[in-house]
């Protein structure tokens, strides 16, 4: 009989390794995400964002709001 020297990874060990890899990927991506955030001025914070366009009016009409 031949005995094979396979390294098997159990289900729990696999998930543990997978979780550690995901944590590492998130830690390396976090600094990149903060650089892309643009500063919003006071004028942009106060401006009106909602516009009742034709497709919004159609939505209200169809759904009877």
DRENGUZA-248296 format. One record per residue: residue number from 1; residue in three letters; x, y, z of N, C-alpha, C in turn. Coordinates in steps of 0.1 Angstrom, whole numbers. Last residue first. Example, Ala and Ser with C-alpha at 12.3 -4.5 7.8 and 13.67 -1.06 7.14 Angstrom:
r seq->2	type->SER	n_px->128	n_py->-22	n_pz->71	ca_px->137	ca_py->-11	ca_pz->71	c_px->129	c_py->0	c_pz->79
r seq->1	type->ALA	n_px->132	n_py->-57	n_pz->78	ca_px->123	ca_py->-45	ca_pz->78	c_px->132	c_py->-33	c_pz->78
***
This chain:
r seq->65	type->UNK	n_px->-495	n_py->587	n_pz->-67	ca_px->-490	ca_py->594	ca_pz->-55	c_px->-496	c_py->608	c_pz->-55
r seq->64	type->UNK	n_px->-501	n_py->567	n_pz->-87	ca_px->-511	ca_py->574	ca_pz->-80	c_px->-506	c_py->580	c_pz->-67
r seq->63	type->UNK	n_px->-483	n_py->555	n_pz->-104	ca_px->-484	ca_py->549	ca_pz->-91	c_px->-494	c_py->556	c_pz->-82
r seq->62	type->UNK	n_px->-485	n_py->572	n_pz->-126	ca_px->-488	ca_py->558	ca_pz->-128	c_px->-490	c_py->551	c_pz->-114
r seq->61	type->UNK	n_px->-478	n_py->597	n_pz->-115	ca_px->-491	ca_py->595	ca_pz->-121	c_px->-495	c_py->581	c_pz->-122
r seq->60	type->UNK	n_px->-452	n_py->593	n_pz->-106	ca_px->-462	ca_py->597	ca_pz->-96	c_px->-476	c_py->594	c_pz->-102
r seq->59	type->UNK	n_px->-440	n_py->587	n_pz->-131	ca_px->-440	ca_py->578	ca_pz->-120	c_px->-451	c_py->580	c_pz->-110
r seq->58	type->UNK	n_px->-444	n_py->612	n_pz->-144	ca_px->-450	ca_py->600	ca_pz->-149	c_px->-451	c_py->589	c_pz->-139
r seq->57	type->UNK	n_px->-428	n_py->628	n_pz->-128	ca_px->-442	ca_py->631	ca_pz->-128	c_px->-450	c_py->619	c_pz->-134
r seq->56	type->UNK	n_px->-403	n_py->617	n_pz->-135	ca_px->-408	ca_py->616	ca_pz->-121	c_px->-423	c_py->619	c_pz->-120
r seq->55	type->UNK	n_px->-401	n_py->623	n_pz->-162	ca_px->-402	ca_py->609	ca_pz->-158	c_px->-406	c_py->607	c_pz->-143
r seq->54	type->UNK	n_px->-401	n_py->651	n_pz->-160	ca_px->-412	ca_py->645	ca_pz->-167	c_px->-413	c_py->630	c_pz->-163
r seq->53	type->UNK	n_px->-389	n_py->661	n_pz->-127	ca_px->-388	ca_py->660	ca_pz->-141	c_px->-400	c_py->652	c_pz->-147
r seq->52	type->UNK	n_px->-384	n_py->677	n_pz->-101	ca_px->-395	ca_py->670	ca_pz->-105	c_px->-396	c_py->670	c_pz->-121
r seq->51	type->UNK	n_px->-354	n_py->673	n_pz->-84	ca_px->-361	ca_py->680	ca_pz->-95	c_px->-372	c_py->671	c_pz->-100
r seq->50	type->UNK	n_px->-334	n_py->677	n_pz->-56	ca_px->-346	ca_py->671	ca_pz->-61	c_px->-352	c_py->680	c_pz->-72
r seq->49	type->UNK	n_px->-314	n_py->693	n_pz->-47	ca_px->-310	ca_py->682	ca_pz->-55	c_px->-322	c_py->675	c_pz->-61
r seq->48	type->UNK	n_px->-304	n_py->726	n_pz->-41	ca_px->-315	ca_py->717	ca_pz->-42	c_px->-311	c_py->706	c_pz->-51
r seq->47	type->UNK	n_px->-275	n_py->733	n_pz->-20	ca_px->-283	ca_py->734	ca_pz->-33	c_px->-294	c_py->724	c_pz->-33
r seq->46	type->UNK	n_px->-260	n_py->730	n_pz->2	ca_px->-272	ca_py->737	ca_pz->4	c_px->-281	c_py->737	c_pz->-9
r seq->45	type->UNK	n_px->-236	n_py->717	n_pz->-6	ca_px->-245	ca_py->711	ca_pz->4	c_px->-258	c_py->717	c_pz->5
r seq->44	type->UNK	n_px->-226	n_py->735	n_pz->-24	ca_px->-231	ca_py->723	ca_pz->-29	c_px->-239	c_py->715	c_pz->-19
r seq->43	type->UNK	n_px->-218	n_py->756	n_pz->-6	ca_px->-228	ca_py->759	ca_pz->-17	c_px->-234	c_py->746	c_pz->-22
r seq->42	type->UNK	n_px->-198	n_py->744	n_pz->9	ca_px->-211	ca_py->747	ca_pz->15	c_px->-222	c_py->750	c_pz->5
r seq->41	type->UNK	n_px->-184	n_py->716	n_pz->-10	ca_px->-184	ca_py->729	ca_pz->-5	c_px->-198	c_py->732	c_pz->1
r seq->40	type->UNK	n_px->-170	n_py->685	n_pz->-4	ca_px->-182	ca_py->692	ca_pz->-9	c_px->-182	c_py->706	c_pz->-2
r seq->39	type->UNK	n_px->-141	n_py->668	n_pz->-17	ca_px->-147	ca_py->677	ca_pz->-6	c_px->-159	c_py->684	c_pz->-12
r seq->38	type->UNK	n_px->-141	n_py->635	n_pz->-28	ca_px->-140	ca_py->649	ca_pz->-31	c_px->-146	c_py->657	c_pz->-19
r seq->37	type->UNK	n_px->-121	n_py->606	n_pz->-23	ca_px->-133	ca_py->614	ca_pz->-18	c_px->-131	c_py->628	c_pz->-21
r seq->36	type->UNK	n_px->-99	n_py->592	n_pz->-30	ca_px->-108	ca_py->595	ca_pz->-41	c_px->-120	c_py->604	c_pz->-36
r seq->35	type->UNK	n_px->-85	n_py->586	n_pz->-7	ca_px->-79	ca_py->596	ca_pz->-16	c_px->-89	c_py->601	c_pz->-26
r seq->34	type->UNK	n_px->-99	n_py->565	n_pz->5	ca_px->-100	ca_py->578	ca_pz->11	c_px->-94	c_py->589	c_pz->2
r seq->33	type->UNK	n_px->-92	n_py->543	n_pz->-11	ca_px->-106	ca_py->548	ca_pz->-11	c_px->-107	c_py->562	c_pz->-5
r seq->32	type->UNK	n_px->-66	n_py->537	n_pz->-5	ca_px->-69	ca_py->542	ca_pz->-18	c_px->-83	c_py->548	c_pz->-19
r seq->31	type->UNK	n_px->-67	n_py->527	n_pz->21	ca_px->-61	ca_py->540	ca_pz->19	c_px->-64	c_py->545	c_pz->5
r seq->30	type->UNK	n_px->-82	n_py->502	n_pz->16	ca_px->-88	ca_py->513	ca_pz->24	c_px->-81	c_py->526	c_pz->22
r seq->29	type->UNK	n_px->-68	n_py->481	n_pz->4	ca_px->-77	ca_py->490	ca_pz->-5	c_px->-82	c_py->502	c_pz->3
r seq->28	type->UNK	n_px->-55	n_py->468	n_pz->24	ca_px->-47	ca_py->474	ca_pz->14	c_px->-55	c_py->484	c_pz->5
r seq->27	type->UNK	n_px->-77	n_py->458	n_pz->39	ca_px->-67	ca_py->467	ca_pz->45	c_px->-59	c_py->474	c_pz->35
r seq->26	type->UNK	n_px->-89	n_py->441	n_pz->21	ca_px->-96	ca_py->453	ca_pz->25	c_px->-87	c_py->463	c_pz->32
r seq->25	type->UNK	n_px->-69	n_py->421	n_pz->19	ca_px->-73	ca_py->429	ca_pz->7	c_px->-80	c_py->442	c_pz->11
r seq->24	type->UNK	n_px->-69	n_py->411	n_pz->45	ca_px->-57	ca_py->417	ca_pz->40	c_px->-60	c_py->426	c_pz->27
r seq->23	type->UNK	n_px->-95	n_py->401	n_pz->46	ca_px->-91	ca_py->411	ca_pz->55	c_px->-79	c_py->419	c_pz->50
r seq->22	type->UNK	n_px->-93	n_py->380	n_pz->28	ca_px->-102	ca_py->391	ca_pz->25	c_px->-99	c_py->403	c_pz->34
r seq->21	type->UNK	n_px->-74	n_py->364	n_pz->40	ca_px->-71	ca_py->370	ca_pz->27	c_px->-80	c_py->381	c_pz->24
r seq->20	type->UNK	n_px->-89	n_py->355	n_pz->62	ca_px->-76	ca_py->363	ca_pz->64	c_px->-72	c_py->370	c_pz->51
r seq->19	type->UNK	n_px->-109	n_py->341	n_pz->50	ca_px->-112	ca_py->353	ca_pz->57	c_px->-100	c_py->362	c_pz->60
r seq->18	type->UNK	n_px->-94	n_py->319	n_pz->39	ca_px->-102	ca_py->328	ca_pz->30	c_px->-105	c_py->341	c_pz->37
r seq->17	type->UNK	n_px->-86	n_py->308	n_pz->63	ca_px->-76	ca_py->313	ca_pz->54	c_px->-82	c_py->323	c_pz->44
r seq->16	type->UNK	n_px->-111	n_py->300	n_pz->73	ca_px->-102	ca_py->309	ca_pz->81	c_px->-92	c_py->315	c_pz->72
r seq->15	type->UNK	n_px->-120	n_py->283	n_pz->54	ca_px->-127	ca_py->295	ca_pz->56	c_px->-119	c_py->305	c_pz->64
r seq->14	type->UNK	n_px->-101	n_py->262	n_pz->57	ca_px->-102	ca_py->269	ca_pz->44	c_px->-109	c_py->282	c_pz->46
r seq->13	type->UNK	n_px->-106	n_py->254	n_pz->82	ca_px->-93	ca_py->260	ca_pz->79	c_px->-93	c_py->268	c_pz->66
r seq->12	type->UNK	n_px->-131	n_py->242	n_pz->78	ca_px->-129	ca_py->254	ca_pz->87	c_px->-116	c_py->261	c_pz->85
r seq->11	type->UNK	n_px->-125	n_py->221	n_pz->60	ca_px->-135	ca_py->232	ca_pz->57	c_px->-133	c_py->244	c_pz->66
r seq->10	type->UNK	n_px->-90	n_py->214	n_pz->58	ca_px->-104	ca_py->211	ca_pz->62	c_px->-113	c_py->223	c_pz->59
r seq->9	type->UNK	n_px->-67	n_py->205	n_pz->35	ca_px->-72	ca_py->216	ca_pz->42	c_px->-87	c_py->213	c_pz->45
r seq->8	type->UNK	n_px->-41	n_py->182	n_pz->32	ca_px->-55	ca_py->185	ca_pz->30	c_px->-59	c_py->197	c_pz->39
r seq->7	type->UNK	n_px->-15	n_py->172	n_pz->15	ca_px->-18	ca_py->182	ca_pz->25	c_px->-33	c_py->186	c_pz->23
r seq->6	type->UNK	n_px->-5	n_py->139	n_pz->11	ca_px->-13	ca_py->151	ca_pz->6	c_px->-15	c_py->160	c_pz->18
r seq->5	type->UNK	n_px->12	n_py->115	n_pz->6	ca_px->14	ca_py->126	ca_pz->16	c_px->8	c_py->139	c_pz->10
r seq->4	type->UNK	n_px->-1	n_py->83	n_pz->5	ca_px->1	ca_py->96	ca_pz->-2	c_px->3	c_py->107	c_pz->8
r seq->3	type->UNK	n_px->12	n_py->52	n_pz->6	ca_px->6	ca_py->62	ca_pz->14	c_px->9	c_py->76	c_pz->8
r seq->2	type->UNK	n_px->5	n_py->21	n_pz->-9	ca_px->12	ca_py->34	ca_pz->-9	c_px->5	c_py->44	c_pz->-1
r seq->1	type->UNK	n_px->8	n_py->-12	n_pz->0	ca_px->0	ca_py->0	ca_pz->0	c_px->9	c_py->12	c_pz->0
***
